[in-house]
């Protein structure tokens, strides 16, 4: 399998399947497509039904796009790996929260784009504060669920954590606060070997996107 991704410093959607595959030791190669600075996406055209977007997973002659679709595909391919929680009720709740991340939190995303190299304090808007409050509710909810004793949302690392991985960078990079539970989870996420690898790679990138770097 080959995973096409964009900038490691900026691409929140690319981080999601990448960190999942790394943490679950799913073998893959990766191709970085710096689409804002080159025509790197020109080989992928909507003429064949595939949108010119990243991430894209190439597998068995197919191109699968959209982070969540990629991770669901991997969960079906690797049924021996608990990419979703094994408990049916916890799995259903994890899917609910993952899908909420997929379609929601528009103000947080808009005001605070992912930027792994960002170290600043920016005041959130009132709409973004509502998104942060909703994150606190989600973390409180999963803290009170029966699960393993791991440090992640469902105890053990899963697709749900991968879906929220970019939020860790948004909250820590812009000096935001969600809750104590979220802060503990962020520390666990940041300590993952795959997250450190992603971060180190982001530091090596020479591309810049001024509108993202200059968020105030």
Secondary structure, DSSP 8 states (H G I E B T S, - for coil): -EEEE--TTT-HHHHHHHHHHHHTT---EEEE--TTTS-TTTTS-GGGT--S-S-EEEETTEEEESHHHHHHHHHHH-TTS-SS-SSHHHHHHHHHHHHHHHH--HHHHHHS---TT--------HHHHHHHHHHHHHHHHHHTS---S-SBTTBS--HHHHHHHHHHHHHHHTT----HHHHHHHHHHHTSHHHHHHHHHHHH-----HHHHT--
